[in-house]
Amino acid sequence: AAEVLRSNGGKIVVVHAQGAMHVLGQHQANPVMVNRGLPTTKEWNEMLDDHKEWGLSLEYEPADPRSDRDLKEGYLAVLTKN
């Protein structure tokens, strides 16, 4: 996906209205159908560090899955092309 973004400012938006905790619950209930949870801030940062060729940075960090913010806002991560 990073390859098709406009350079300098293109964005990838990852969203789940019910939040990361909901996805973790789905994973626990049916790991065949939902093979993992949504990436945490730490996981995004590790992924982006491992793939500098993508030219992406994490502009907006997702809420922790067990936080009030995740319950209130859902999951939102925004990646920006550098």
HUNORVEN-V937140 format. One record per residue. N is the residue number from 1. SS is DSSP state (h for helix, s for strand, l for the rest). OMEGA is omega as a letter, one per 30 degrees, with the letter a starting at -180 (NA if undefined). D_CENTER is the distance of its C-alpha to the mean C-alpha in Angstrom with 1 decimal. Layout:
n = {N,N}
ss = {SS,SS}
omega = {OMEGA,OMEGA}
d_center = {D_CENTER,D_CENTER}
//
This chain:
n = {1,2,3,4,5,6,7,8,9,10,11,12,13,14,15,16,17,18,19,20,21,22,23,24,25,26,27,28,29,30,31,32,33,34,35,36,37,38,39,40,41,42,43,44,45,46,47,48,49,50,51,52,53,54,55,56,57,58,59,60,61,62,63,64,65,66,67,68,69,70,71,72,73,74,75,76,77,78,79,80,81,82}
ss = {l,h,h,h,l,l,l,l,l,l,s,s,s,s,s,s,l,l,l,h,h,h,h,h,h,h,h,h,h,l,l,l,l,l,l,l,l,l,l,l,h,h,h,h,h,h,h,h,h,h,l,h,h,h,l,s,s,s,s,s,l,l,l,l,l,l,l,h,h,h,h,h,h,l,s,s,s,s,s,s,s,l}
omega = {a,a,a,l,l,l,l,l,l,a,l,a,l,a,l,a,a,l,a,l,l,a,l,l,l,l,l,a,a,a,l,a,a,a,l,l,l,a,l,l,l,l,l,a,l,l,a,l,a,a,l,l,l,a,a,l,l,a,a,a,l,l,l,a,a,a,l,l,l,l,a,a,a,a,l,l,l,l,a,l,a,NA}
d_center = {13.6,14.0,17.7,18.3,17.0,19.7,20.2,19.9,17.7,16.0,12.5,9.5,8.1,5.4,7.3,9.2,12.5,13.5,10.6,9.1,12.7,14.0,11.9,13.2,16.6,16.5,15.8,18.7,20.9,20.4,18.7,20.3,18.6,15.1,14.9,12.0,9.6,5.8,4.7,6.4,7.4,10.1,8.5,6.6,10.1,12.0,10.6,11.3,14.6,15.5,15.2,16.8,18.3,15.2,16.1,12.6,11.7,9.0,10.9,9.3,7.8,6.4,9.5,10.9,11.2,14.9,15.3,17.3,14.7,12.3,15.5,16.6,13.7,11.3,7.5,6.6,4.6,7.4,8.5,12.3,14.9,17.5}
//
